[in-house]
């Protein structure tokens, strides 16, 4: 019998709020393989080494803004990795930042629980079929 491995979607969550990181990790862990990181610094290495499917990235860091991290980290990411800005900022600002940075989308931090799982799954499934 062939052993079929089920690969879980890998999500990297980057936020400088440790309480939010823990909440998101606990919410997503039953459904995704979750890695968390507390700083914008080092995200490029995590993306290169961990090859996440999704990167949920806070926008407001002291040293480097999340929208800047997208353009830096994308260079090291597999082409299928999707970057999603995650912020409490107002939706119009968030949408504008996502477009300007080349992010694949954005989510408000008010999106939590089952809705967060559903939205991330939708981001992952969107444009899933990539021509060879």
N, CA, C and O atoms as CSV, one atom per row, in Angstrom:
chain,resi,resn,atom,element,x,y,z
A,1,UNK,N,N,0.828,-1.191,0.000
A,1,UNK,CA,C,0.000,0.000,0.000
A,1,UNK,C,C,0.869,1.249,0.000
A,1,UNK,O,O,1.833,1.338,0.760
A,2,UNK,N,N,0.536,2.200,-0.836
A,2,UNK,CA,C,1.283,3.448,-0.880
A,2,UNK,C,C,0.895,4.320,0.309
A,2,UNK,O,O,-0.274,4.405,0.687
A,3,UNK,N,N,1.887,4.952,0.876
A,3,UNK,CA,C,1.645,5.843,2.005
A,3,UNK,C,C,1.386,7.234,1.446
A,3,UNK,O,O,2.273,7.843,0.847
A,4,UNK,N,N,0.184,7.730,1.639
A,4,UNK,CA,C,-0.182,9.037,1.113
A,4,UNK,C,C,-0.043,10.060,2.232
A,4,UNK,O,O,-0.724,9.974,3.253
A,5,UNK,N,N,0.836,11.019,2.033
A,5,UNK,CA,C,1.045,12.064,3.033
A,5,UNK,C,C,0.100,13.226,2.742
A,5,UNK,O,O,-0.008,13.693,1.609
A,6,UNK,N,N,-0.564,13.669,3.771
A,6,UNK,CA,C,-1.438,14.825,3.632
A,6,UNK,C,C,-0.634,16.043,4.061
A,6,UNK,O,O,-0.184,16.132,5.204
A,7,UNK,N,N,-0.459,16.966,3.148
A,7,UNK,CA,C,0.307,18.161,3.445
A,7,UNK,C,C,-0.636,19.257,3.902
A,7,UNK,O,O,-1.554,19.651,3.183
A,8,UNK,N,N,-0.394,19.739,5.104
A,8,UNK,CA,C,-1.214,20.830,5.622
A,8,UNK,C,C,-0.687,22.153,5.090
A,8,UNK,O,O,0.510,22.309,4.850
A,9,UNK,N,N,-1.575,23.080,4.915
A,9,UNK,CA,C,-1.204,24.415,4.461
A,9,UNK,C,C,-0.342,25.067,5.540
A,9,UNK,O,O,-0.696,25.072,6.719
A,10,UNK,N,N,0.788,25.613,5.116
A,10,UNK,CA,C,1.721,26.270,6.044
A,10,UNK,C,C,1.441,27.768,6.077
A,10,UNK,O,O,1.421,28.437,5.044
A,11,UNK,N,N,1.224,28.280,7.299
A,11,UNK,CA,C,0.942,29.699,7.485
A,11,UNK,C,C,1.997,30.292,8.411
A,11,UNK,O,O,2.248,29.768,9.496
A,12,UNK,N,N,2.608,31.384,7.976
A,12,UNK,CA,C,3.524,32.152,8.808
A,12,UNK,C,C,2.769,33.398,9.257
A,12,UNK,O,O,2.299,34.178,8.429
A,13,UNK,N,N,2.655,33.582,10.575
A,13,UNK,CA,C,1.965,34.747,11.136
A,13,UNK,C,C,3.022,35.641,11.765
A,13,UNK,O,O,3.782,35.199,12.627
A,14,UNK,N,N,3.072,36.906,11.334
A,14,UNK,CA,C,4.085,37.836,11.817
A,14,UNK,C,C,3.397,39.042,12.453
A,14,UNK,O,O,2.678,39.789,11.789
A,15,UNK,N,N,3.637,39.217,13.763
A,15,UNK,CA,C,3.026,40.324,14.499
A,15,UNK,C,C,3.861,40.587,15.741
A,15,UNK,O,O,4.397,39.650,16.332
A,16,UNK,N,N,3.978,41.834,16.143
A,16,UNK,CA,C,4.771,42.150,17.334
A,16,UNK,C,C,3.951,42.102,18.622
A,16,UNK,O,O,4.484,42.391,19.693
A,17,UNK,N,N,2.683,41.747,18.545
A,17,UNK,CA,C,1.828,41.608,19.721
A,17,UNK,C,C,1.795,40.132,20.131
A,17,UNK,O,O,1.153,39.325,19.460
A,18,UNK,N,N,2.481,39.767,21.229
A,18,UNK,CA,C,2.563,38.350,21.607
A,18,UNK,C,C,1.202,37.729,21.926
A,18,UNK,O,O,0.988,36.548,21.655
A,19,UNK,N,N,0.287,38.499,22.492
A,19,UNK,CA,C,-1.046,37.968,22.807
A,19,UNK,C,C,-1.817,37.649,21.534
A,19,UNK,O,O,-2.480,36.615,21.449
A,20,UNK,N,N,-1.734,38.530,20.550
A,20,UNK,CA,C,-2.421,38.284,19.280
A,20,UNK,C,C,-1.787,37.094,18.564
A,20,UNK,O,O,-2.498,36.260,18.003
A,21,UNK,N,N,-0.460,37.008,18.579
A,21,UNK,CA,C,0.214,35.870,17.950
A,21,UNK,C,C,-0.269,34.553,18.542
A,21,UNK,O,O,-0.542,33.601,17.811
A,22,UNK,N,N,-0.372,34.502,19.863
A,22,UNK,CA,C,-0.812,33.272,20.523
A,22,UNK,C,C,-2.267,32.956,20.177
A,22,UNK,O,O,-2.606,31.801,19.919
A,23,UNK,N,N,-3.119,33.964,20.171
A,23,UNK,CA,C,-4.525,33.769,19.831
A,23,UNK,C,C,-4.672,33.240,18.400
A,23,UNK,O,O,-5.414,32.288,18.161
A,24,UNK,N,N,-3.971,33.852,17.465
A,24,UNK,CA,C,-4.045,33.421,16.066
A,24,UNK,C,C,-3.464,32.011,15.922
A,24,UNK,O,O,-4.023,31.180,15.207
A,25,UNK,N,N,-2.345,31.743,16.597
A,25,UNK,CA,C,-1.748,30.408,16.533
A,25,UNK,C,C,-2.735,29.345,17.032
A,25,UNK,O,O,-2.915,28.313,16.386
A,26,UNK,N,N,-3.364,29.594,18.165
A,26,UNK,CA,C,-4.316,28.620,18.713
A,26,UNK,C,C,-5.540,28.467,17.819
A,26,UNK,O,O,-6.083,27.369,17.698
A,27,UNK,N,N,-5.972,29.542,17.201
A,27,UNK,CA,C,-7.126,29.484,16.297
A,27,UNK,C,C,-6.811,28.666,15.048
A,27,UNK,O,O,-7.621,27.847,14.613
A,28,UNK,N,N,-5.638,28.892,14.481
A,28,UNK,CA,C,-5.300,28.283,13.192
A,28,UNK,C,C,-4.709,26.873,13.290
A,28,UNK,O,O,-4.844,26.084,12.355
A,29,UNK,N,N,-4.059,26.549,14.407
A,29,UNK,CA,C,-3.332,25.282,14.529
A,29,UNK,C,C,-4.131,24.022,14.209
A,29,UNK,O,O,-3.569,23.101,13.617
A,30,UNK,N,N,-5.413,23.931,14.568
A,30,UNK,CA,C,-6.138,22.713,14.204
A,30,UNK,C,C,-6.337,22.538,12.687
A,30,UNK,O,O,-6.643,21.442,12.218
A,31,UNK,N,N,-6.161,23.626,11.934
A,31,UNK,CA,C,-6.469,23.603,10.499
A,31,UNK,C,C,-5.249,23.792,9.600
A,31,UNK,O,O,-5.258,23.382,8.440
A,32,UNK,N,N,-4.211,24.409,10.135
A,32,UNK,CA,C,-3.025,24.744,9.351
A,32,UNK,C,C,-1.774,24.389,10.147
A,32,UNK,O,O,-1.826,24.221,11.366
A,33,UNK,N,N,-0.656,24.278,9.448
A,33,UNK,CA,C,0.647,24.195,10.113
A,33,UNK,C,C,1.076,25.648,10.324
A,33,UNK,O,O,1.296,26.378,9.358
A,34,UNK,N,N,1.194,26.062,11.574
A,34,UNK,CA,C,1.393,27.482,11.889
A,34,UNK,C,C,2.776,27.738,12.471
A,34,UNK,O,O,3.234,27.030,13.368
A,35,UNK,N,N,3.422,28.755,11.944
A,35,UNK,CA,C,4.670,29.264,12.512
A,35,UNK,C,C,4.421,30.727,12.834
A,35,UNK,O,O,3.792,31.437,12.049
A,36,UNK,N,N,4.909,31.186,13.982
A,36,UNK,CA,C,4.745,32.600,14.337
A,36,UNK,C,C,6.108,33.260,14.455
A,36,UNK,O,O,7.121,32.611,14.713
A,37,UNK,N,N,6.099,34.562,14.258
A,37,UNK,CA,C,7.316,35.368,14.373
A,37,UNK,C,C,6.910,36.735,14.877
A,37,UNK,O,O,5.874,37.262,14.470
A,38,UNK,N,N,7.712,37.322,15.760
A,38,UNK,CA,C,7.340,38.556,16.453
A,38,UNK,C,C,7.937,39.833,15.871
A,38,UNK,O,O,7.778,40.897,16.470
A,39,UNK,N,N,8.610,39.771,14.743
A,39,UNK,CA,C,9.288,40.943,14.209
A,39,UNK,C,C,9.278,40.934,12.689
A,39,UNK,O,O,9.218,39.879,12.057
A,40,UNK,N,N,9.340,42.138,12.110
A,40,UNK,CA,C,9.453,42.232,10.654
A,40,UNK,C,C,10.837,41.788,10.201
A,40,UNK,O,O,11.019,41.364,9.060
A,41,UNK,N,N,11.812,41.887,11.100
A,41,UNK,CA,C,13.171,41.475,10.775
A,41,UNK,C,C,13.253,39.950,10.759
A,41,UNK,O,O,12.752,39.284,11.665
A,42,UNK,N,N,13.872,39.418,9.746
A,42,UNK,CA,C,14.036,37.969,9.652
A,42,UNK,C,C,12.951,37.260,8.861
A,42,UNK,O,O,13.028,36.048,8.662
A,43,UNK,N,N,11.949,37.986,8.410
A,43,UNK,CA,C,10.840,37.353,7.678
A,43,UNK,C,C,11.339,36.748,6.363
A,43,UNK,O,O,10.895,35.666,5.976
A,44,UNK,N,N,12.245,37.426,5.682
A,44,UNK,CA,C,12.763,36.892,4.410
A,44,UNK,C,C,13.396,35.524,4.600
A,44,UNK,O,O,13.183,34.622,3.789
A,45,UNK,N,N,14.180,35.360,5.679
A,45,UNK,CA,C,14.801,34.056,5.956
A,45,UNK,C,C,13.752,33.004,6.279
A,45,UNK,O,O,13.853,31.867,5.817
A,46,UNK,N,N,12.750,33.369,7.064
A,46,UNK,CA,C,11.689,32.417,7.405
A,46,UNK,C,C,10.925,31.972,6.163
A,46,UNK,O,O,10.558,30.804,6.036
A,47,UNK,N,N,10.692,32.902,5.257
A,47,UNK,CA,C,9.972,32.588,4.022
A,47,UNK,C,C,10.826,31.688,3.134
A,47,UNK,O,O,10.324,30.734,2.539
A,48,UNK,N,N,12.102,31.991,3.049
A,48,UNK,CA,C,13.002,31.187,2.210
A,48,UNK,C,C,13.141,29.773,2.772
A,48,UNK,O,O,13.082,28.800,2.020
A,49,UNK,N,N,13.322,29.653,4.075
A,49,UNK,CA,C,13.563,28.341,4.681
A,49,UNK,C,C,12.292,27.539,4.938
A,49,UNK,O,O,12.300,26.315,4.804
A,50,UNK,N,N,11.202,28.208,5.303
A,50,UNK,CA,C,9.971,27.506,5.652
A,50,UNK,C,C,9.000,27.335,4.508
A,50,UNK,O,O,8.086,26.514,4.585
A,51,UNK,N,N,9.189,28.108,3.438
A,51,UNK,CA,C,8.319,28.069,2.268
A,51,UNK,C,C,6.833,28.002,2.636
A,51,UNK,O,O,6.138,27.059,2.260
A,52,UNK,N,N,6.352,29.010,3.375
A,52,UNK,CA,C,4.935,28.993,3.751
A,52,UNK,C,C,4.031,29.187,2.534
A,52,UNK,O,O,4.427,29.782,1.531
A,53,UNK,N,N,2.818,28.675,2.650
A,53,UNK,CA,C,1.819,28.886,1.598
A,53,UNK,C,C,1.206,30.277,1.736
A,53,UNK,O,O,0.898,30.944,0.748
A,54,UNK,N,N,1.036,30.700,3.005
A,54,UNK,CA,C,0.439,31.999,3.308
A,54,UNK,C,C,1.290,32.716,4.345
A,54,UNK,O,O,1.808,32.096,5.275
A,55,UNK,N,N,1.432,34.030,4.179
A,55,UNK,CA,C,2.100,34.854,5.178
A,55,UNK,C,C,1.089,35.916,5.612
A,55,UNK,O,O,0.690,36.777,4.828
A,56,UNK,N,N,0.689,35.832,6.876
A,56,UNK,CA,C,-0.239,36.791,7.470
A,56,UNK,C,C,0.623,37.796,8.218
A,56,UNK,O,O,1.242,37.457,9.226
A,57,UNK,N,N,0.665,39.028,7.728
A,57,UNK,CA,C,1.686,39.985,8.130
A,57,UNK,C,C,1.081,41.276,8.656
A,57,UNK,O,O,0.358,41.976,7.946
A,58,UNK,N,N,1.388,41.579,9.915
A,58,UNK,CA,C,0.961,42.846,10.493
A,58,UNK,C,C,1.580,43.989,9.691
A,58,UNK,O,O,2.626,43.815,9.065
A,59,UNK,N,N,0.949,45.135,9.709
A,59,UNK,CA,C,1.428,46.280,8.955
A,59,UNK,C,C,2.314,47.184,9.805
A,59,UNK,O,O,3.271,47.766,9.294
A,60,UNK,N,N,2.014,47.308,11.073
A,60,UNK,CA,C,2.672,48.311,11.918
A,60,UNK,C,C,3.749,47.721,12.821
A,60,UNK,O,O,3.465,47.219,13.909
A,61,UNK,N,N,5.003,47.792,12.342
A,61,UNK,CA,C,6.160,47.408,13.129
A,61,UNK,C,C,6.988,48.665,13.357
A,61,UNK,O,O,6.953,49.578,12.531
A,62,UNK,N,N,7.729,48.733,14.452
A,62,UNK,CA,C,8.531,49.932,14.710
A,62,UNK,C,C,9.602,50.208,13.651
A,62,UNK,O,O,9.739,51.346,13.200
A,63,UNK,N,N,10.355,49.197,13.252
A,63,UNK,CA,C,11.497,49.439,12.368
A,63,UNK,C,C,11.143,49.383,10.884
A,63,UNK,O,O,11.609,50.210,10.101
A,64,UNK,N,N,10.340,48.433,10.508
A,64,UNK,CA,C,10.066,48.174,9.101
A,64,UNK,C,C,8.582,47.885,8.965
A,64,UNK,O,O,8.060,47.030,9.681
A,65,UNK,N,N,7.901,48.556,8.088
A,65,UNK,CA,C,6.462,48.367,7.934
A,65,UNK,C,C,6.169,47.088,7.154
A,65,UNK,O,O,6.946,46.676,6.292
A,66,UNK,N,N,5.035,46.472,7.474
A,66,UNK,CA,C,4.646,45.218,6.849
A,66,UNK,C,C,4.583,45.285,5.337
A,66,UNK,O,O,4.940,44.325,4.654
A,67,UNK,N,N,4.127,46.424,4.806
A,67,UNK,CA,C,4.051,46.534,3.351
A,67,UNK,C,C,5.451,46.533,2.727
A,67,UNK,O,O,5.615,46.083,1.593
A,68,UNK,N,N,6.463,47.031,3.452
A,68,UNK,CA,C,7.838,46.978,2.958
A,68,UNK,C,C,8.377,45.546,3.032
A,68,UNK,O,O,9.143,45.112,2.172
A,69,UNK,N,N,7.964,44.828,4.068
A,69,UNK,CA,C,8.405,43.444,4.245
A,69,UNK,C,C,7.925,42.584,3.083
A,69,UNK,O,O,8.644,41.689,2.638
A,70,UNK,N,N,6.729,42.843,2.590
A,70,UNK,CA,C,6.185,42.056,1.470
A,70,UNK,C,C,7.142,42.102,0.287
A,70,UNK,O,O,7.511,41.061,-0.256
A,71,UNK,N,N,7.543,43.303,-0.113
A,71,UNK,CA,C,8.400,43.394,-1.297
A,71,UNK,C,C,9.770,42.761,-1.057
A,71,UNK,O,O,10.354,42.198,-1.983
A,72,UNK,N,N,10.288,42.843,0.159
A,72,UNK,CA,C,11.572,42.209,0.465
A,72,UNK,C,C,11.446,40.683,0.503
A,72,UNK,O,O,12.240,39.979,-0.121
A,73,UNK,N,N,10.461,40.179,1.227
A,73,UNK,CA,C,10.320,38.733,1.423
A,73,UNK,C,C,9.876,38.007,0.161
A,73,UNK,O,O,10.219,36.841,-0.037
A,74,UNK,N,N,9.116,38.684,-0.694
A,74,UNK,CA,C,8.618,38.036,-1.911
A,74,UNK,C,C,9.765,37.527,-2.784
A,74,UNK,O,O,9.613,36.531,-3.491
A,75,UNK,N,N,10.898,38.201,-2.737
A,75,UNK,CA,C,12.063,37.776,-3.533
A,75,UNK,C,C,12.531,36.373,-3.164
A,75,UNK,O,O,13.093,35.660,-3.996
A,76,UNK,N,N,12.296,35.980,-1.911
A,76,UNK,CA,C,12.782,34.694,-1.402
A,76,UNK,C,C,11.685,33.640,-1.324
A,76,UNK,O,O,11.958,32.477,-1.026
A,77,UNK,N,N,10.470,34.036,-1.586
A,77,UNK,CA,C,9.327,33.133,-1.414
A,77,UNK,C,C,9.083,32.315,-2.677
A,77,UNK,O,O,9.372,32.765,-3.786
A,78,UNK,N,N,8.548,31.107,-2.498
A,78,UNK,CA,C,8.084,30.369,-3.677
A,78,UNK,C,C,7.013,31.209,-4.394
A,78,UNK,O,O,6.319,31.998,-3.753
A,79,UNK,N,N,6.879,31.048,-5.673
A,79,UNK,CA,C,5.930,31.903,-6.399
A,79,UNK,C,C,4.481,31.674,-5.991
A,79,UNK,O,O,3.615,32.500,-6.281
A,80,UNK,N,N,4.215,30.565,-5.326
A,80,UNK,CA,C,2.845,30.279,-4.890
A,80,UNK,C,C,2.516,30.857,-3.512
A,80,UNK,O,O,1.358,30.831,-3.095
A,81,UNK,N,N,3.524,31.381,-2.801
A,81,UNK,CA,C,3.276,31.967,-1.480
A,81,UNK,C,C,2.438,33.230,-1.624
A,81,UNK,O,O,2.703,34.080,-2.474
A,82,UNK,N,N,1.426,33.331,-0.778
A,82,UNK,CA,C,0.553,34.511,-0.803
A,82,UNK,C,C,0.779,35.336,0.454
A,82,UNK,O,O,0.811,34.812,1.568
A,83,UNK,N,N,0.935,36.626,0.251
A,83,UNK,CA,C,1.161,37.573,1.341
A,83,UNK,C,C,-0.126,38.332,1.613
A,83,UNK,O,O,-0.729,38.904,0.706
A,84,UNK,N,N,-0.539,38.329,2.879
A,84,UNK,CA,C,-1.784,38.974,3.285
A,84,UNK,C,C,-1.468,39.957,4.401
A,84,UNK,O,O,-0.986,39.565,5.463
A,85,UNK,N,N,-1.740,41.232,4.161
A,85,UNK,CA,C,-1.548,42.233,5.205
A,85,UNK,C,C,-2.657,42.081,6.232
A,85,UNK,O,O,-3.813,41.848,5.880
A,86,UNK,N,N,-2.299,42.214,7.506
A,86,UNK,CA,C,-3.210,41.966,8.615
A,86,UNK,C,C,-3.085,43.134,9.578
A,86,UNK,O,O,-2.039,43.314,10.202
A,87,UNK,N,N,-4.135,43.926,9.706
A,87,UNK,CA,C,-4.000,45.138,10.498
A,87,UNK,C,C,-5.330,45.606,11.048
A,87,UNK,O,O,-6.399,45.231,10.564
A,88,UNK,N,N,-5.234,46.438,12.077
A,88,UNK,CA,C,-6.423,47.094,12.624
A,88,UNK,C,C,-6.679,48.411,11.895
A,88,UNK,O,O,-7.638,49.117,12.209
A,89,UNK,N,N,-5.836,48.743,10.933
A,89,UNK,CA,C,-6.018,49.974,10.154
A,89,UNK,C,C,-7.365,49.958,9.444
A,89,UNK,O,O,-7.974,48.904,9.259
A,90,UNK,N,N,-7.809,51.120,9.059
A,90,UNK,CA,C,-9.091,51.175,8.348
A,90,UNK,C,C,-8.956,50.499,6.989
A,90,UNK,O,O,-7.883,50.487,6.387
A,91,UNK,N,N,-10.058,49.943,6.525
A,91,UNK,CA,C,-10.038,49.071,5.351
A,91,UNK,C,C,-9.529,49.761,4.088
A,91,UNK,O,O,-8.822,49.141,3.293
A,92,UNK,N,N,-9.873,51.019,3.892
A,92,UNK,CA,C,-9.414,51.736,2.694
A,92,UNK,C,C,-7.885,51.861,2.701
A,92,UNK,O,O,-7.242,51.667,1.669
A,93,UNK,N,N,-7.313,52.181,3.848
A,93,UNK,CA,C,-5.849,52.291,3.968
A,93,UNK,C,C,-5.201,50.928,3.742
A,93,UNK,O,O,-4.190,50.817,3.049
A,94,UNK,N,N,-5.783,49.914,4.323
A,94,UNK,CA,C,-5.248,48.564,4.197
A,94,UNK,C,C,-5.285,48.091,2.737
A,94,UNK,O,O,-4.323,47.503,2.244
A,95,UNK,N,N,-6.393,48.351,2.063
A,95,UNK,CA,C,-6.527,47.981,0.652
A,95,UNK,C,C,-5.465,48.694,-0.178
A,95,UNK,O,O,-4.834,48.085,-1.042
A,96,UNK,N,N,-5.272,49.980,0.084
A,96,UNK,CA,C,-4.284,50.771,-0.636
A,96,UNK,C,C,-2.865,50.246,-0.390
A,96,UNK,O,O,-2.077,50.127,-1.328
A,97,UNK,N,N,-2.541,49.934,0.865
A,97,UNK,CA,C,-1.226,49.380,1.191
A,97,UNK,C,C,-1.005,48.031,0.506
A,97,UNK,O,O,0.083,47.755,0.001
A,98,UNK,N,N,-2.037,47.201,0.495
A,98,UNK,CA,C,-1.920,45.887,-0.142
A,98,UNK,C,C,-1.624,46.037,-1.632
A,98,UNK,O,O,-0.763,45.344,-2.175
A,99,UNK,N,N,-2.332,46.933,-2.278
A,99,UNK,CA,C,-2.095,47.149,-3.714
A,99,UNK,C,C,-0.698,47.697,-3.969
A,99,UNK,O,O,0.017,47.213,-4.846
A,100,UNK,N,N,-0.314,48.709,-3.198
A,100,UNK,CA,C,0.983,49.364,-3.403
A,100,UNK,C,C,2.153,48.422,-3.123
A,100,UNK,O,O,3.196,48.528,-3.768
A,101,UNK,N,N,1.995,47.509,-2.177
A,101,UNK,CA,C,3.101,46.626,-1.782
A,101,UNK,C,C,3.179,45.356,-2.614
A,101,UNK,O,O,4.183,44.645,-2.574
A,102,UNK,N,N,2.123,45.068,-3.366
A,102,UNK,CA,C,2.093,43.828,-4.125
A,102,UNK,C,C,1.599,42.650,-3.310
A,102,UNK,O,O,1.766,41.499,-3.712
A,103,UNK,N,N,0.982,42.935,-2.149
A,103,UNK,CA,C,0.406,41.858,-1.337
A,103,UNK,C,C,-0.749,41.222,-2.100
A,103,UNK,O,O,-1.348,41.847,-2.975
A,104,UNK,N,N,-1.051,39.985,-1.765
A,104,UNK,CA,C,-2.128,39.263,-2.442
A,104,UNK,C,C,-3.495,39.574,-1.855
A,104,UNK,O,O,-4.522,39.189,-2.414
A,105,UNK,N,N,-3.504,40.272,-0.723
A,105,UNK,CA,C,-4.768,40.629,-0.099
A,105,UNK,C,C,-4.543,41.239,1.260
A,105,UNK,O,O,-3.412,41.521,1.655
A,106,UNK,N,N,-5.629,41.439,1.967
A,106,UNK,CA,C,-5.557,42.039,3.290
A,106,UNK,C,C,-6.719,41.533,4.128
A,106,UNK,O,O,-7.762,41.144,3.603
A,107,UNK,N,N,-6.523,41.545,5.431
A,107,UNK,CA,C,-7.576,41.186,6.380
A,107,UNK,C,C,-7.505,42.140,7.557
A,107,UNK,O,O,-6.422,42.534,7.988
A,108,UNK,N,N,-8.646,42.498,8.062
A,108,UNK,CA,C,-8.709,43.294,9.272
A,108,UNK,C,C,-8.495,42.373,10.465
A,108,UNK,O,O,-8.904,41.212,10.440
A,109,UNK,N,N,-7.857,42.888,11.505
A,109,UNK,CA,C,-7.658,42.089,12.713
A,109,UNK,C,C,-8.979,41.790,13.420
A,109,UNK,O,O,-9.024,40.971,14.338
A,110,UNK,N,N,-10.046,42.452,12.995
A,110,UNK,CA,C,-11.358,42.140,13.575
A,110,UNK,C,C,-11.872,40.785,13.065
A,110,UNK,O,O,-12.799,40.215,13.641
A,111,UNK,N,N,-11.267,40.270,11.979
A,111,UNK,CA,C,-11.622,38.955,11.453
A,111,UNK,C,C,-10.920,37.914,12.316
A,111,UNK,O,O,-9.691,37.835,12.327
A,112,UNK,N,N,-11.704,37.116,13.042
A,112,UNK,CA,C,-11.128,36.130,13.957
A,112,UNK,C,C,-11.912,34.828,13.894
A,112,UNK,O,O,-12.943,34.738,13.227
A,113,UNK,N,N,-11.408,33.829,14.595
A,113,UNK,CA,C,-12.101,32.550,14.742
A,113,UNK,C,C,-12.358,31.854,13.414
A,113,UNK,O,O,-11.503,31.811,12.530
A,114,UNK,N,N,-13.568,31.310,13.306
A,114,UNK,CA,C,-13.947,30.539,12.110
A,114,UNK,C,C,-13.858,31.380,10.846
A,114,UNK,O,O,-13.506,30.866,9.784
A,115,UNK,N,N,-14.172,32.665,10.949
A,115,UNK,CA,C,-14.110,33.523,9.764
A,115,UNK,C,C,-12.663,33.686,9.283
A,115,UNK,O,O,-12.417,33.727,8.078
A,116,UNK,N,N,-11.707,33.778,10.210
A,116,UNK,CA,C,-10.298,33.883,9.826
A,116,UNK,C,C,-9.858,32.610,9.105
A,116,UNK,O,O,-9.177,32.681,8.083
A,117,UNK,N,N,-10.238,31.467,9.624
A,117,UNK,CA,C,-9.909,30.183,8.988
A,117,UNK,C,C,-10.499,30.123,7.583
A,117,UNK,O,O,-9.825,29.728,6.632
A,118,UNK,N,N,-11.747,30.514,7.465
A,118,UNK,CA,C,-12.439,30.500,6.171
A,118,UNK,C,C,-11.763,31.443,5.172
A,118,UNK,O,O,-11.561,31.077,4.014
A,119,UNK,N,N,-11.415,32.646,5.612
A,119,UNK,CA,C,-10.793,33.622,4.714
A,119,UNK,C,C,-9.411,33.149,4.253
A,119,UNK,O,O,-9.069,33.278,3.078
A,120,UNK,N,N,-8.619,32.599,5.182
A,120,UNK,CA,C,-7.290,32.109,4.802
A,120,UNK,C,C,-7.398,30.937,3.834
A,120,UNK,O,O,-6.610,30.836,2.893
A,121,UNK,N,N,-8.353,30.066,4.052
A,121,UNK,CA,C,-8.579,28.952,3.135
A,121,UNK,C,C,-8.947,29.483,1.747
A,121,UNK,O,O,-8.481,28.959,0.735
A,122,UNK,N,N,-9.769,30.506,1.705
A,122,UNK,CA,C,-10.157,31.105,0.421
A,122,UNK,C,C,-8.950,31.734,-0.279
A,122,UNK,O,O,-8.798,31.601,-1.493
A,123,UNK,N,N,-8.089,32.419,0.487
A,123,UNK,CA,C,-6.873,32.985,-0.115
A,123,UNK,C,C,-6.006,31.870,-0.697
A,123,UNK,O,O,-5.463,32.003,-1.794
A,124,UNK,N,N,-5.884,30.786,0.038
A,124,UNK,CA,C,-5.043,29.681,-0.414
A,124,UNK,C,C,-5.613,29.030,-1.671
A,124,UNK,O,O,-4.864,28.665,-2.577
A,125,UNK,N,N,-6.925,28.885,-1.727
A,125,UNK,CA,C,-7.554,28.204,-2.863
A,125,UNK,C,C,-7.669,29.091,-4.098
A,125,UNK,O,O,-7.817,28.587,-5.212
A,126,UNK,N,N,-7.601,30.393,-3.910
A,126,UNK,CA,C,-7.736,31.333,-5.030
A,126,UNK,C,C,-6.540,31.163,-5.966
A,126,UNK,O,O,-5.392,31.157,-5.522
A,127,UNK,N,N,-6.815,31.027,-7.249
A,127,UNK,CA,C,-5.776,30.863,-8.269
A,127,UNK,C,C,-4.833,29.710,-7.949
A,127,UNK,O,O,-3.633,29.795,-8.210
A,128,UNK,N,N,-5.360,28.653,-7.395
A,128,UNK,CA,C,-4.559,27.502,-6.998
A,128,UNK,C,C,-3.965,26.767,-8.206
A,128,UNK,O,O,-2.878,26.196,-8.123
A,129,UNK,N,N,-4.686,26.790,-9.313
A,129,UNK,CA,C,-4.199,26.075,-10.495
A,129,UNK,C,C,-3.230,26.958,-11.252
A,129,UNK,O,O,-3.628,27.928,-11.897
A,130,UNK,N,N,-1.955,26.615,-11.170
A,130,UNK,CA,C,-0.908,27.358,-11.841
A,130,UNK,C,C,-0.423,26.550,-13.028
A,130,UNK,O,O,-0.059,25.385,-12.865
A,131,UNK,N,N,-0.408,27.138,-14.226
A,131,UNK,CA,C,0.043,26.386,-15.396
A,131,UNK,C,C,1.490,25.910,-15.242
A,131,UNK,O,O,2.332,26.611,-14.680
A,132,UNK,N,N,1.753,24.739,-15.736
A,132,UNK,CA,C,3.109,24.157,-15.606
A,132,UNK,C,C,4.068,24.812,-16.566
A,132,UNK,O,O,5.246,24.457,-16.602
